[in-house]
């Protein structure tokens, strides 16, 4: 396990038992954990240290910081951590292992503090602690309502929302929940079995209604070898789905775009360009996150330019973004005038091919060497085609030097991010 400081997760959680302090878990695209850590320190100023793990970060915050937590742009999903336990599982005794888990949920897991925080964070207005009589009354009509909800949501399944938005619940509605489990390591049981046992104990304990689709609360259990982490999901929809309404074949997640932009460190008045913008994911996120910069973008394909214009027109907070149709290897700009280029290069999978990339990448980096400001300009480049980008970087080594390289997971592909800084060498000397 990697850590942003010397704390272990269990230590962090123990510290959170102080009144008014909570442990928050956040998921992030693998490879961008440090960008999320930096944003967390910058925006939240956590009360204690931050624990970093693969694809996740954890920190302690006060209740009045929840709004700032939900405003973070680098993370996908947010959880209130309700428990962190360690079990001594018996390799072959499945029922004995389940007994350990049931006992921990029943006797050692004090959810009330975290449930109350979840209610505030999600604006849930329903009944969080129903009586047995209220449960029995609600359970009778629950099956009919659930079937109706299933019929209505079948058509809208592409919304990617998890359950119902808790803030839309009526005041007399009993909380509906489901339990999911994600496992890492060797165990004598399956993830679904863990979820079933945890869910049964929680239903008996709190008299909630089980609903696997139209739930208000998702209790997510992460079992990592013998460590058991229980989180209450705050986000009903991943935060990466913001900004874009017109999707293309290689639309980049908004959270990935933000993390790429953070690597460039835009400053007041910087000109930020995506020379191969596709649907406009990077420039739109730049306009949202860095409104003090000037943003514009372009693409060679007219369909991509039109898609970017549609997405920009649909922006909730109108930013200033100009879109042009151009060839990225012949950008119609004067030399040494742009502060930052951030772009997602063709992977050679769904877009382009690796044979063409070997020529294209060199042409583009050469042109960016001409347009980027001498001595201060930065490039942030995302690609899956490591061979082509390495050849291209080597061909322009007098114009740029690599300041950082990150391995990241993009849609299951092991991609790479390069951060380059423009040298002081004049472009005319290079050619």
KAPEZI-V393628 format. One record per helix or strand of 2 or more residues. SS is the DSSP state (@ for helix, = for strand). FROM is the first residue (numbers start at 1). LEN is the number of residues. Records with the same first field share a line. If there is no record, write none. Layout:
BEGIN
SS->FROM-LEN + FROM-LEN
END
This chain:
BEGIN
@->9-7 + 33-11 + 63-8 + 94-15 + 112-11 + 132-23 + 157-3 + 166-3 + 191-16 + 239-3 + 254-11 + 281-9 + 302-12 + 354-18 + 386-10 + 427-4
=->21-7 + 50-4 + 56-7 + 78-9 + 176-9 + 209-2 + 217-8 + 227-7 + 271-4 + 294-6 + 321-5 + 340-5 + 378-6 + 400-11 + 413-10
END
